[in-house]
Each structure stands twice: as C-alpha cells, then as structure tokens.
Amino acid sequence: MNILVVDDNEQNLYQLQVLLGGNGYQVVTAVNGADALTKARQNPPDLVISDILMPVMDGFALCREWKDDKQLSPIPFIFYTATYTDGRDRDFALSLGAERFLVKPEEPETFIKTIKEVIRQVQSSPAVLHKPPQEEENSYLMQYNQVLIHKLETKMQQLEQTNRDLEQELAERKQAEAMLQREQDLYKDLVNTLPAGVYRLRIRPGGEWNANSWRSQFESYCSVDMVSDRFCQITGISRKEFEAHPVTVFDRVHPDDSPGFIRKNMEAAASMVFFSWEGHLVVAEGVIIWVHFESIPRRLENGEVIWTGIVYDITARKRAEEALRESKETLNSIFRSAPVGICIMKNRVYQSANTFWCEGFGYQEKNLIGKTTRMLYESDEEYDRVGQELYSNLQSGNIASTEARLRGGDGIFHNVVLTAALLRAGDPSSGTVVSIHDVTARKKAEAEVRQLNAELEKRVIERTAQLEVANRELEAFSYSVSHDLRAPLRAVDGYTHILLEDYGSRLDDEGKRLCSVISESARNMGKLIDDLLAFSRIGRAAMQSSIIDMATMANSIFFELTTPEDRKRIDFHVSPLPSIVGDSTLIRQVWRNLLGNAVKFSFKKERAMVEINAEQHGDEVVYSVRDNGAGFDMQYVDKLFGVFQRLHSIKEFEGTGVGLAVVQRIIHRHGGRVWAESEPDKGATFYFTMKK
C-alpha cells in the first residue's frame, strides 16, 4: 500500500514516514502541491495525506487539482494541518472532495485507524470524479479567497496579539520549548511502542561505496540520529554500542546470510530505493533469530542520506511456518502410507489418491487426478445415490458413510464402504476426504453365513420334526409303561397277597418269605417306573419362572421329610440364602432330593448333621447341602448323577438311583452346574449354582 505524504516541513515528513512505515505502508514524499501532482501522475499512490499551508501550491489548490484529475480523483485525499483548524476551513476542505480533515497533532493510533477506515470505505464504495461545473469556478475562487482572507485576518490578529504580548516572549518561548519537548517525547514514545525496532542513520557525503571499502566508509561517514528500545531488544545490541559503532548490526548477521545483507544495502545506497531482507541474526552466544529488515534511504539537498531502518523479529512466524511445513509433510506421509484407501476430491473430481487406494483397486494416481468418480460406478443411478447419501450429510456438518460397488482397474467390481468428511468443517468448497474400505471378502463371508444359516435353519426344522416324532414315541412309551407295565405288577402283587391270605396255612416259613419278596419287588418295580416317568417329564415340561425364597423352601421341605423324632436327632442349620428366579416346582424337587439324601445317608449316625449354605460368585449363587453321613469314594463321582447309578447297596439304603439324575437335569435346565465332594464315612457335600 503506497501513501503520498505532502508537507514542506521535513520533520513532519520524517515523523509520518516512521509512523506509516512502522505500520507496513510504503511512503513517497513531496514538499508542495506541484511536486505531489508530478509524482502522483508518474506513479499514482493508493492514498494522499497533505498539509495545507505550503509554497508553490498549497493543499487546497492541490485537492482541487487532484479531484479534477480523472486519473487521481478516485484516490482518497486526507488533509492533515496544524494551521487551518477552524470550522470554515474544514467545511471548505471537504467541499473540495477530501475524504477527511485532520488537525495536527493526532494520536498515532487514531491517525492509523482513520487511514484504514478511509481505505476500507473507498474500496467498498469507489469514489466518483469530483468535477465542479464551470459556473462554480467563481464560487470556488470566492470561497478560496474568503478562506485566505480569513486566515490573513487571523494572522494579523495573531501578530497584533504577538506585539501586545511581546513582553511575554520569554514565557512563550519556554512554553514552546516545553511543547517541542512534548512532541519529541510523543515521537519517542511512538517509536518505542512500535512492534518493530526503528533506527535512523545519517550518512555524510564523501568516499566511494563498494564491496571492498564499504566498512571503512560506514565507520567514517555514518552516525546514529535515533535508535529505539525495541531495536536494541531484538538485535541484542546496546544503545551505547550501536551509537558508537553502527556497523555492529552487520556483524550480528549470520555468516551464511551476511553476503546477501551487505549486497542489499550497497544496492540501496547506490539507487536510493526501498529494500527488504530476511535472514538470521546471532543476538547472543548460541542464540539465533529470524529477522525482517526494511530500509528507507532518502538523500537530502545537502547531499546527506537519511537512512531509516525497521527490523522485525519474525522467529515465531518462521517457526510456525516450519511447523506447518513439517505438519504437511507428516500428514502427507500418513496419507501416502495409511493402510486404508484414502482420496481427496472436489466436486467429486479426484485431486489425489494414496498408494493403498491405487494398489487395492488397480489404478495409477495419474490416471485418476482430474477425473470424475462416475468412471467407477456401474450406473448413473448408483452414482447419484451415493452422492446424495454422502453430501446431504456433509452439508449438515456430519461425517457421512455409505456402501457402494466400485469398478477396479481390471473391470471387477468391489463392495466398499465409503466414509467422507469435509476438509474444512462447514465449507463444502474446501473439498472432501474419503476413506474406502474394501468389504468384498466380508460380503462374501456374509453371503456364506446367510447360506449356512438357511441350511442350519432347514436342519433345525428337520431335527425338530424328528424330535417331535421321538417325543410322541416317548409319550406313547410312557403311556405304555404307565398302563401296560403297571397292570402285571399290580396282578403279581395282588395274587401274592391272595396266596398268603388263602393258602398261607399251607406254606412253610420259606414259602411265606418268598411271597413277601415277590410282593416287595413288585412294589419296588412300581416305584422305579414312577421315578423313571418323573425323570422323563422333567425334560419336557415348560418352566414357569418366579422369585423363589430359597431359605423358606429349604426349611419347609426339611420339615416335610422328617418326623419330630428325626429332628431331635439331626442338627439342622440353614444360613441366609439369596432368593433366585426359577421354576418353583422344579427347584422344590431339587431341595427334596438333596435333603432326602442327606437325611437318608446320615440315618445311621447317632447325632446327624445337615447344613445348607450359599455364596455369591460374580453373577451366580452357589448353594450347598452338607451332611455327616455315609459319604462315598470320589473315584466313583462320575457315576453319581447317572440314572439308576447307586454307590450303596439297596440293603444299606433304599432308593432307585434316579434322584440325583433328576437334580442334575433340573439345574442344567436353569443354566446352572451341580457337583459333589465326599469321603467315605465322613459325609458328603452337594453343590449347585443358580443365576442371580
């Protein structure tokens, strides 16, 4: 952004150069209106800032000429004056087409803010050529003369007042000196508050500046006019050291960058043109920073060169750029080597594709870039469907996913899952990153699983039919056992009783004993048939689940199984038992069989003991029934829960050998386990588990 500053006061020009240059603007100066017009027409600026009271052509005349010029009129014009300060001056200046009228001195922050505001307004609403009609020429001259007359009258009044106040000259001089000091302090504060370091050198004329003699010439003819605190902070050069030897700044440049920095300065010294340079400074031992230098050389009429330099510490920016570069390289490396297909698209046109995607689908990246994804789809309908499903979700800021069939480089279609996300959230124009997972093998496996499931379902139907036939046969067998076998047994038992009653007097004792054995065997056979039928029904009956109070059920069954005399002989103890959910009828049978065995097998003990306990383990409860009865040898434990398996003779303990088999079947139907531990003559403990 180039700004033309017009002022006949060298100090004012310098201050504005420093202020504007420190804020990133390029500054061109002119000492009066005529000079400004000449330079502007040769190289139009982006904005002009002009004083009013100047020789040759003042600011008012410059503004009128400026706004009348078709080339220059669109360029914004700002008055910056310390002489014309009243309302009529302001109104006249704005009537000439000026965008702003500022009074010196203005606060630096406000001054820069106004410049930015004017530039922004002009960019958004381009200026219209300000060309007053010819008939207004007299009006302009009249207003111009009125302003000048008013200013002259004002000056006369000021002179008269000065004459009247001549005796106060010393006091006013002190006041002026104080004001000057304030302006100098303001300038110093302005320079020291800039984010950049600023220095100004004065180079006296004389000597030859070349690659061989520049250092000695610099030491001999260069002096420091000003150096800011920030310059010293950035470069690590103290104010005293820099003022004594300004060439020190060249010594701080890194050896690798020094030739380029010297060459830039020599070129600027020869051509008197602005230059910028970036490189490294060694500000302390082992401490190297990145800096950006800008230099503004200006030759004065007396031949001296005023060299204004600005230096920025750009280390943080360079590190950020390096971090960004490394991040891009890392992301690119991940993109290229990722074990999943990834591509980047804009408007469904390929921008890039990684190695996994290209190799997996048989394409070369160069053959994809710039082409639409339509080439991969089997039909327009499939192409449109995938696009709608993905991009409708992306518009709402979500990650989108869908399945599709894509054609590989060999013409074979692949089943894939596409997952897409915007490169920049909320900005569809930024492009889309899409990951591609080939699920062809999975789809094939799913099809095989579906086929296997169908075959399995068919087998289940067939097996179910077979089981239904078997159940019907079993029911028929059960009916036969219940009716056809019971009748002969009842006949055997009945006729044996008749034989004893009618012919008992004819039988000796052995005959009577044999008749008793026959009758008892028939009854045992009947009981065995009953147990067998009960065992078969357990596997077929539907379960009715409810909450079961295990402690109450165990106590009630114990009292059903024992007489008062039995209970005096047995030490019966029930620990707190958790309630469970199950079929109460079946669980009642479990307690009846286990407690019945505990009472039966401890019958021969003078003092019997039966204990019921429970422990919780994870999601199941382990119940146990312990007695101090006959026990058994653990080497036969595998036979314990088989049907008709007995570890004791029927003479020792009665029973059919079905009870524990019934327990096992009931517990298994509830999803539990059953087992036992024992030693001969030391009792036994039976365990079963139930889900909580």
Secondary structure by P-SEA (a helix, b strand, c coil): cbbbbbcccaaaaaaaaaaaaaabbbbbbbccaaaaaaaaaaccccbbbbbcccccccaaaaaaaaaaccccccbbbbbbbcccccaaaaaaaaaacccccccccccaaaaaaaaaaaaaaaaacccccccccccaaaaaaaaaaaaaaaaaaaaaaaaaaaaaaccaaaaaaaaaaaaaaaaaaaaaaaaaaccbbbbbbbbccccccccccaaaaaacccccccccaaaaaaacccaaaaaaccccccccccccaaaaaaaaaaaaaaccccbbbbbbbcccccbbbbbbbbbbbbbccccccbbbbbbbbaaaaaaaaaaaaaaaaaaaaaaaaccbbbbbbcccccccccaaaaaaaccccccccccccccccccaaaaaaaaaaaaaaaaacccccbbbbbbcccccccbbbbbbbbccccccccbbbbbbbbaaaaaaaaaaaaaaaaaaaaaaaaaaaaaaaaaaaaaaaaaaaacaaaaaaaaaaaaaaaaaaaccccccaaaaaaaaaaaaaaaaaaaaaaaaaaaaaaacbbbbbcccaaaaaaaaaaaaaccaaaaaaccccccbbbbbbccaaaaaaaaaaaaaaaaaaaccccbbbbbbbccccccbbbbbbbbcccccccccccccccccccccccccccccccaaaaaaaaaaaacccccccccccccbbbbbbbcc
